[in-house]
Amino acid sequence: MSPLTDRISSFLSHVNRSLFSLLDDAEIEHTPKLLQLATLLELLQIERFAPRHSPYKVGVKPKYRQQLLRTFVAKAFYNATDTKAFRERLLQDKSLRKVCGWAYRWEIPSESTFSRVFTECAETGLTDTVHAAQVDFWYGDSVIRNVSTDSSAIPAREKPVTRAKPKEDVELAAKSDVELAAKPKEEAELAVEPASGKKKKQKKDGAAKASSTPAEPTRLERQITQVPEIALLELATACDVGCKTNSKGNKDYWIGYKFHVRVADGKIPLIAVTTAASVHDSQVAIPLMKMSDRLVTSLYELMDRGYDAKWIRKAAELAGHVPIIDYIRRRGQEHAEQLGPDRAEHYKGRTVVEQFNGRLKDEFGGNHLRVRGPRKVHAHLMFGTLVIFADQILRTIT
């Protein structure tokens, strides 16, 4: 029996021995859904990560952080659309209220307190801390065979950012337009298209000189040696417009974000990052790989053709992984290069990440985004990710 199986068996024994008796003592109704939620909360124990001190120096300080964290998990578990509706449900459902940690109706705080504590979780990265601790506890001493990487489009109710030109460039362009308009027609044409052979020669000499200088390394090349957190700081995170090619070859556009995730066998999420919708999948692969390698040991990297880049393959090899990445058809090729029969069969295991993305969006809040800003969006998605993590852990031996 593997160490992971031993831990899960020990946990289930604890649940059968202690948790159910506690629910009986609290007079909580034993519905299948409620029992499942109580088991998931017992596995995550997110209340242990609640901060002891409030960052708010003035005003009413948020209370009941432990209960609120359990409530946020329950909200993702029930795929609730918004906080107001779920708070009303807590006021009416005594059993659900007690599972979340509220003994009485009057203890449930206002919506503004829910919002303040959620903002605090988003700003401090609490959900990432809980997730990393759970991955390390359950899989820290295990060897994972396959890890699949992919991203999912996250539409948001926000106005996309506009990437305007720098102020200096705008002023310079306006100034040159005014100067050209004030010149005679002949001088303006000469200014736009210099015709003298001397200037052309200088231009050719300048191009030759520029070609002799070493090219600046690409972002993927820099990420090979960068600290992953530094590499992620170079990527856009604000809401903007994204585009993806679907399975039928058509392009889908959306306004919002991208949720990049690495998923192990068994649909276990290992690490996740939220970026702007316009960030290409390949720009996040290397930092995610380095961050997950701090927690687990894996063997094979399964990625689709969006990650077909030599530096991603090199990063995987340097980390001791075997990259199995689908090929894209490049310029000059009639057909894309094909994976070998053994690797093509192995590549089929990548469907776990697609199934994870489907569950997150359909069952655990991914399609009900009511918050704004990259940090709050990431925290909202991570609560759903924690629910999937705990659920898939329990499904490992059941």
Contacts in CASP RR format, 6 or more apart in sequence:
PFRMAT RR
TARGET T0000
AUTHOR 0000-0000-0000
METHOD contacts of the structure
MODEL  1
MSPLTDRISSFLSHVNRSLFSLLDDAEIEHTPKLLQLATLLELLQIERFA
PRHSPYKVGVKPKYRQQLLRTFVAKAFYNATDTKAFRERLLQDKSLRKVC
GWAYRWEIPSESTFSRVFTECAETGLTDTVHAAQVDFWYGDSVIRNVSTD
SSAIPAREKPVTRAKPKEDVELAAKSDVELAAKPKEEAELAVEPASGKKK
KQKKDGAAKASSTPAEPTRLERQITQVPEIALLELATACDVGCKTNSKGN
KDYWIGYKFHVRVADGKIPLIAVTTAASVHDSQVAIPLMKMSDRLVTSLY
ELMDRGYDAKWIRKAAELAGHVPIIDYIRRRGQEHAEQLGPDRAEHYKGR
TVVEQFNGRLKDEFGGNHLRVRGPRKVHAHLMFGTLVIFADQILRTIT
1 9 0 8 1.000
2 142 0 8 1.000
3 141 0 8 1.000
3 142 0 8 1.000
4 138 0 8 1.000
4 139 0 8 1.000
4 142 0 8 1.000
4 396 0 8 1.000
5 396 0 8 1.000
5 397 0 8 1.000
7 137 0 8 1.000
7 138 0 8 1.000
8 393 0 8 1.000
8 394 0 8 1.000
8 396 0 8 1.000
8 397 0 8 1.000
9 397 0 8 1.000
11 42 0 8 1.000
11 43 0 8 1.000
12 394 0 8 1.000
14 42 0 8 1.000
15 39 0 8 1.000
15 42 0 8 1.000
19 38 0 8 1.000
19 39 0 8 1.000
19 42 0 8 1.000
20 30 0 8 1.000
20 35 0 8 1.000
23 30 0 8 1.000
23 35 0 8 1.000
23 38 0 8 1.000
23 99 0 8 1.000
26 98 0 8 1.000
27 98 0 8 1.000
28 34 0 8 1.000
28 38 0 8 1.000
28 95 0 8 1.000
28 98 0 8 1.000
28 99 0 8 1.000
29 95 0 8 1.000
31 95 0 8 1.000
34 95 0 8 1.000
34 96 0 8 1.000
34 99 0 8 1.000
37 74 0 8 1.000
37 77 0 8 1.000
37 78 0 8 1.000
37 96 0 8 1.000
37 99 0 8 1.000
38 99 0 8 1.000
39 394 0 8 1.000
40 73 0 8 1.000
40 77 0 8 1.000
40 387 0 8 1.000
40 390 0 8 1.000
40 391 0 8 1.000
40 394 0 8 1.000
41 70 0 8 1.000
41 73 0 8 1.000
41 74 0 8 1.000
41 99 0 8 1.000
43 390 0 8 1.000
43 393 0 8 1.000
43 394 0 8 1.000
44 73 0 8 1.000
44 130 0 8 1.000
44 134 0 8 1.000
44 386 0 8 1.000
44 389 0 8 1.000
44 390 0 8 1.000
46 69 0 8 1.000
46 70 0 8 1.000
46 73 0 8 1.000
46 130 0 8 1.000
46 386 0 8 1.000
47 66 0 8 1.000
47 67 0 8 1.000
47 69 0 8 1.000
47 70 0 8 1.000
49 69 0 8 1.000
49 126 0 8 1.000
49 129 0 8 1.000
49 130 0 8 1.000
49 133 0 8 1.000
50 65 0 8 1.000
50 66 0 8 1.000
50 69 0 8 1.000
51 65 0 8 1.000
51 120 0 8 1.000
51 124 0 8 1.000
51 126 0 8 1.000
54 61 0 8 1.000
54 62 0 8 1.000
55 120 0 8 1.000
56 62 0 8 1.000
56 116 0 8 1.000
60 113 0 8 1.000
62 68 0 8 1.000
62 109 0 8 1.000
62 113 0 8 1.000
62 116 0 8 1.000
62 117 0 8 1.000
62 120 0 8 1.000
63 109 0 8 1.000
63 113 0 8 1.000
64 102 0 8 1.000
64 107 0 8 1.000
64 109 0 8 1.000
65 117 0 8 1.000
66 101 0 8 1.000
67 100 0 8 1.000
67 101 0 8 1.000
67 102 0 8 1.000
67 107 0 8 1.000
68 109 0 8 1.000
68 113 0 8 1.000
68 114 0 8 1.000
68 117 0 8 1.000
68 118 0 8 1.000
69 117 0 8 1.000
69 121 0 8 1.000
69 126 0 8 1.000
70 99 0 8 1.000
70 100 0 8 1.000
70 101 0 8 1.000
71 86 0 8 1.000
71 90 0 8 1.000
71 100 0 8 1.000
71 114 0 8 1.000
72 118 0 8 1.000
72 121 0 8 1.000
72 383 0 8 1.000
73 383 0 8 1.000
73 384 0 8 1.000
73 386 0 8 1.000
73 387 0 8 1.000
74 86 0 8 1.000
74 96 0 8 1.000
74 99 0 8 1.000
74 100 0 8 1.000
75 83 0 8 1.000
75 86 0 8 1.000
75 383 0 8 1.000
76 364 0 8 1.000
76 365 0 8 1.000
76 380 0 8 1.000
76 383 0 8 1.000
76 384 0 8 1.000
76 386 0 8 1.000
76 387 0 8 1.000
77 364 0 8 1.000
77 384 0 8 1.000
77 387 0 8 1.000
78 86 0 8 1.000
78 89 0 8 1.000
79 363 0 8 1.000
79 364 0 8 1.000
79 365 0 8 1.000
79 368 0 8 1.000
80 86 0 8 1.000
80 89 0 8 1.000
80 365 0 8 1.000
80 368 0 8 1.000
81 368 0 8 1.000
81 370 0 8 1.000
82 368 0 8 1.000
82 370 0 8 1.000
83 111 0 8 1.000
83 114 0 8 1.000
83 115 0 8 1.000
83 118 0 8 1.000
83 370 0 8 1.000
84 111 0 8 1.000
87 108 0 8 1.000
87 111 0 8 1.000
87 114 0 8 1.000
89 96 0 8 1.000
90 96 0 8 1.000
90 97 0 8 1.000
90 100 0 8 1.000
90 102 0 8 1.000
90 108 0 8 1.000
91 97 0 8 1.000
91 105 0 8 1.000
91 108 0 8 1.000
97 105 0 8 1.000
97 108 0 8 1.000
102 108 0 8 1.000
118 371 0 8 1.000
118 376 0 8 1.000
118 379 0 8 1.000
119 376 0 8 1.000
120 126 0 8 1.000
121 127 0 8 1.000
121 379 0 8 1.000
122 375 0 8 1.000
122 376 0 8 1.000
122 378 0 8 1.000
122 379 0 8 1.000
123 375 0 8 1.000
125 375 0 8 1.000
125 379 0 8 1.000
126 379 0 8 1.000
127 378 0 8 1.000
127 379 0 8 1.000
127 382 0 8 1.000
127 383 0 8 1.000
127 385 0 8 1.000
127 386 0 8 1.000
128 272 0 8 1.000
128 382 0 8 1.000
130 386 0 8 1.000
131 269 0 8 1.000
131 271 0 8 1.000
131 272 0 8 1.000
131 382 0 8 1.000
131 385 0 8 1.000
131 386 0 8 1.000
131 389 0 8 1.000
132 271 0 8 1.000
132 295 0 8 1.000
134 386 0 8 1.000
134 389 0 8 1.000
134 390 0 8 1.000
135 268 0 8 1.000
135 270 0 8 1.000
135 271 0 8 1.000
135 295 0 8 1.000
135 296 0 8 1.000
135 389 0 8 1.000
136 295 0 8 1.000
138 393 0 8 1.000
139 264 0 8 1.000
139 268 0 8 1.000
139 270 0 8 1.000
139 295 0 8 1.000
139 296 0 8 1.000
140 295 0 8 1.000
140 296 0 8 1.000
140 297 0 8 1.000
142 296 0 8 1.000
142 297 0 8 1.000
143 297 0 8 1.000
143 298 0 8 1.000
143 299 0 8 1.000
144 264 0 8 1.000
144 265 0 8 1.000
144 296 0 8 1.000
144 297 0 8 1.000
144 298 0 8 1.000
144 299 0 8 1.000
145 265 0 8 1.000
145 298 0 8 1.000
145 299 0 8 1.000
145 300 0 8 1.000
146 264 0 8 1.000
146 265 0 8 1.000
146 298 0 8 1.000
146 299 0 8 1.000
146 300 0 8 1.000
146 302 0 8 1.000
146 346 0 8 1.000
146 349 0 8 1.000
146 350 0 8 1.000
146 352 0 8 1.000
147 262 0 8 1.000
147 263 0 8 1.000
147 264 0 8 1.000
147 270 0 8 1.000
147 292 0 8 1.000
147 296 0 8 1.000
147 298 0 8 1.000
147 300 0 8 1.000
147 301 0 8 1.000
147 302 0 8 1.000
147 321 0 8 1.000
148 262 0 8 1.000
148 263 0 8 1.000
148 264 0 8 1.000
148 302 0 8 1.000
148 303 0 8 1.000
148 349 0 8 1.000
148 350 0 8 1.000
148 351 0 8 1.000
148 352 0 8 1.000
148 353 0 8 1.000
149 260 0 8 1.000
149 261 0 8 1.000
149 262 0 8 1.000
149 263 0 8 1.000
149 281 0 8 1.000
149 285 0 8 1.000
149 288 0 8 1.000
149 289 0 8 1.000
149 301 0 8 1.000
149 302 0 8 1.000
149 303 0 8 1.000
149 307 0 8 1.000
149 353 0 8 1.000
150 260 0 8 1.000
150 261 0 8 1.000
150 263 0 8 1.000
150 281 0 8 1.000
150 303 0 8 1.000
150 304 0 8 1.000
150 350 0 8 1.000
150 353 0 8 1.000
150 354 0 8 1.000
150 357 0 8 1.000
151 258 0 8 1.000
151 259 0 8 1.000
151 260 0 8 1.000
151 261 0 8 1.000
151 281 0 8 1.000
151 284 0 8 1.000
152 258 0 8 1.000
152 259 0 8 1.000
152 261 0 8 1.000
152 357 0 8 1.000
152 358 0 8 1.000
152 360 0 8 1.000
152 361 0 8 1.000
153 242 0 8 1.000
153 244 0 8 1.000
153 252 0 8 1.000
153 254 0 8 1.000
153 256 0 8 1.000
153 258 0 8 1.000
153 277 0 8 1.000
154 256 0 8 1.000
154 257 0 8 1.000
154 258 0 8 1.000
154 259 0 8 1.000
154 274 0 8 1.000
154 277 0 8 1.000
154 366 0 8 1.000
154 369 0 8 1.000
154 377 0 8 1.000
154 381 0 8 1.000
155 254 0 8 1.000
155 255 0 8 1.000
155 256 0 8 1.000
155 369 0 8 1.000
156 239 0 8 1.000
156 255 0 8 1.000
156 256 0 8 1.000
156 257 0 8 1.000
156 369 0 8 1.000
156 372 0 8 1.000
156 373 0 8 1.000
156 377 0 8 1.000
157 369 0 8 1.000
157 370 0 8 1.000
157 372 0 8 1.000
158 239 0 8 1.000
158 255 0 8 1.000
158 256 0 8 1.000
158 372 0 8 1.000
158 373 0 8 1.000
159 239 0 8 1.000
160 239 0 8 1.000
160 240 0 8 1.000
160 241 0 8 1.000
160 255 0 8 1.000
160 256 0 8 1.000
161 238 0 8 1.000
161 239 0 8 1.000
161 240 0 8 1.000
161 276 0 8 1.000
163 240 0 8 1.000
164 170 0 8 1.000
165 173 0 8 1.000
180 188 0 8 1.000
180 191 0 8 1.000
180 192 0 8 1.000
181 188 0 8 1.000
183 191 0 8 1.000
194 200 0 8 1.000
218 311 0 8 1.000
219 231 0 8 1.000
219 234 0 8 1.000
219 283 0 8 1.000
220 282 0 8 1.000
220 283 0 8 1.000
220 286 0 8 1.000
220 309 0 8 1.000
220 311 0 8 1.000
220 312 0 8 1.000
221 311 0 8 1.000
222 231 0 8 1.000
223 231 0 8 1.000
223 286 0 8 1.000
223 287 0 8 1.000
223 311 0 8 1.000
223 315 0 8 1.000
224 286 0 8 1.000
224 311 0 8 1.000
224 314 0 8 1.000
224 315 0 8 1.000
224 318 0 8 1.000
226 287 0 8 1.000
228 286 0 8 1.000
228 287 0 8 1.000
228 288 0 8 1.000
228 290 0 8 1.000
228 291 0 8 1.000
229 287 0 8 1.000
231 286 0 8 1.000
231 287 0 8 1.000
232 273 0 8 1.000
232 284 0 8 1.000
232 287 0 8 1.000
235 275 0 8 1.000
235 276 0 8 1.000
235 279 0 8 1.000
235 283 0 8 1.000
235 284 0 8 1.000
236 275 0 8 1.000
236 276 0 8 1.000
236 278 0 8 1.000
236 279 0 8 1.000
237 257 0 8 1.000
237 274 0 8 1.000
237 275 0 8 1.000
237 276 0 8 1.000
237 374 0 8 1.000
238 276 0 8 1.000
238 373 0 8 1.000
238 374 0 8 1.000
239 255 0 8 1.000
239 256 0 8 1.000
239 257 0 8 1.000
239 276 0 8 1.000
239 277 0 8 1.000
239 372 0 8 1.000
239 373 0 8 1.000
239 374 0 8 1.000
240 255 0 8 1.000
240 256 0 8 1.000
240 276 0 8 1.000
240 277 0 8 1.000
240 278 0 8 1.000
241 253 0 8 1.000
241 254 0 8 1.000
241 255 0 8 1.000
241 256 0 8 1.000
241 277 0 8 1.000
241 278 0 8 1.000
242 253 0 8 1.000
242 254 0 8 1.000
242 255 0 8 1.000
242 256 0 8 1.000
242 258 0 8 1.000
242 276 0 8 1.000
242 277 0 8 1.000
242 278 0 8 1.000
243 251 0 8 1.000
243 252 0 8 1.000
243 253 0 8 1.000
243 278 0 8 1.000
244 251 0 8 1.000
244 252 0 8 1.000
245 251 0 8 1.000
245 252 0 8 1.000
246 252 0 8 1.000
254 277 0 8 1.000
255 277 0 8 1.000
256 276 0 8 1.000
256 277 0 8 1.000
257 274 0 8 1.000
257 275 0 8 1.000
257 276 0 8 1.000
257 277 0 8 1.000
257 374 0 8 1.000
257 377 0 8 1.000
258 274 0 8 1.000
258 275 0 8 1.000
258 276 0 8 1.000
258 277 0 8 1.000
258 279 0 8 1.000
258 281 0 8 1.000
259 272 0 8 1.000
259 273 0 8 1.000
259 274 0 8 1.000
259 357 0 8 1.000
259 360 0 8 1.000
259 378 0 8 1.000
259 381 0 8 1.000
260 272 0 8 1.000
260 273 0 8 1.000
260 274 0 8 1.000
260 275 0 8 1.000
260 281 0 8 1.000
260 284 0 8 1.000
260 288 0 8 1.000
261 269 0 8 1.000
261 270 0 8 1.000
261 271 0 8 1.000
261 272 0 8 1.000
261 273 0 8 1.000
261 353 0 8 1.000
261 356 0 8 1.000
261 357 0 8 1.000
261 385 0 8 1.000
262 269 0 8 1.000
262 270 0 8 1.000
262 271 0 8 1.000
262 272 0 8 1.000
262 288 0 8 1.000
262 289 0 8 1.000
262 292 0 8 1.000
262 353 0 8 1.000
263 269 0 8 1.000
263 270 0 8 1.000
263 352 0 8 1.000
263 353 0 8 1.000
263 356 0 8 1.000
264 270 0 8 1.000
264 296 0 8 1.000
264 298 0 8 1.000
264 352 0 8 1.000
265 349 0 8 1.000
265 352 0 8 1.000
266 352 0 8 1.000
266 392 0 8 1.000
266 395 0 8 1.000
266 396 0 8 1.000
267 352 0 8 1.000
267 355 0 8 1.000
267 356 0 8 1.000
267 359 0 8 1.000
267 388 0 8 1.000
267 392 0 8 1.000
268 389 0 8 1.000
268 392 0 8 1.000
268 393 0 8 1.000
269 356 0 8 1.000
269 385 0 8 1.000
269 388 0 8 1.000
269 389 0 8 1.000
270 292 0 8 1.000
270 295 0 8 1.000
270 296 0 8 1.000
271 288 0 8 1.000
271 291 0 8 1.000
271 292 0 8 1.000
271 295 0 8 1.000
272 378 0 8 1.000
272 381 0 8 1.000
272 382 0 8 1.000
272 385 0 8 1.000
273 284 0 8 1.000
273 287 0 8 1.000
273 288 0 8 1.000
273 378 0 8 1.000
274 374 0 8 1.000
274 377 0 8 1.000
274 378 0 8 1.000
274 381 0 8 1.000
275 283 0 8 1.000
275 284 0 8 1.000
275 374 0 8 1.000
276 374 0 8 1.000
280 306 0 8 1.000
281 306 0 8 1.000
281 307 0 8 1.000
282 306 0 8 1.000
282 307 0 8 1.000
282 308 0 8 1.000
282 309 0 8 1.000
282 312 0 8 1.000
285 303 0 8 1.000
285 307 0 8 1.000
285 312 0 8 1.000
285 315 0 8 1.000
286 311 0 8 1.000
286 312 0 8 1.000
286 315 0 8 1.000
289 301 0 8 1.000
289 315 0 8 1.000
289 316 0 8 1.000
289 319 0 8 1.000
289 321 0 8 1.000
290 315 0 8 1.000
290 319 0 8 1.000
292 298 0 8 1.000
293 319 0 8 1.000
298 321 0 8 1.000
299 321 0 8 1.000
299 322 0 8 1.000
300 321 0 8 1.000
300 322 0 8 1.000
300 323 0 8 1.000
300 324 0 8 1.000
300 346 0 8 1.000
301 316 0 8 1.000
301 321 0 8 1.000
301 322 0 8 1.000
301 323 0 8 1.000
301 324 0 8 1.000
301 325 0 8 1.000
302 324 0 8 1.000
302 325 0 8 1.000
302 346 0 8 1.000
302 347 0 8 1.000
302 349 0 8 1.000
302 350 0 8 1.000
302 353 0 8 1.000
303 312 0 8 1.000
303 323 0 8 1.000
303 324 0 8 1.000
303 325 0 8 1.000
303 326 0 8 1.000
303 350 0 8 1.000
304 325 0 8 1.000
304 326 0 8 1.000
304 350 0 8 1.000
305 325 0 8 1.000
305 326 0 8 1.000
305 327 0 8 1.000
305 328 0 8 1.000
305 336 0 8 1.000
306 326 0 8 1.000
306 328 0 8 1.000
307 325 0 8 1.000
308 325 0 8 1.000
308 326 0 8 1.000
308 327 0 8 1.000
308 328 0 8 1.000
312 323 0 8 1.000
312 325 0 8 1.000
313 323 0 8 1.000
313 325 0 8 1.000
316 322 0 8 1.000
316 323 0 8 1.000
317 323 0 8 1.000
324 339 0 8 1.000
324 343 0 8 1.000
324 346 0 8 1.000
324 347 0 8 1.000
326 339 0 8 1.000
326 347 0 8 1.000
327 336 0 8 1.000
327 337 0 8 1.000
327 338 0 8 1.000
327 339 0 8 1.000
328 336 0 8 1.000
329 335 0 8 1.000
329 336 0 8 1.000
330 336 0 8 1.000
338 344 0 8 1.000
339 347 0 8 1.000
356 388 0 8 1.000
359 388 0 8 1.000
360 366 0 8 1.000
360 381 0 8 1.000
360 384 0 8 1.000
360 385 0 8 1.000
360 388 0 8 1.000
361 367 0 8 1.000
364 383 0 8 1.000
364 384 0 8 1.000
364 385 0 8 1.000
364 387 0 8 1.000
364 388 0 8 1.000
365 380 0 8 1.000
365 381 0 8 1.000
365 384 0 8 1.000
366 380 0 8 1.000
366 381 0 8 1.000
366 384 0 8 1.000
369 377 0 8 1.000
369 380 0 8 1.000
371 377 0 8 1.000
371 379 0 8 1.000
371 380 0 8 1.000
END
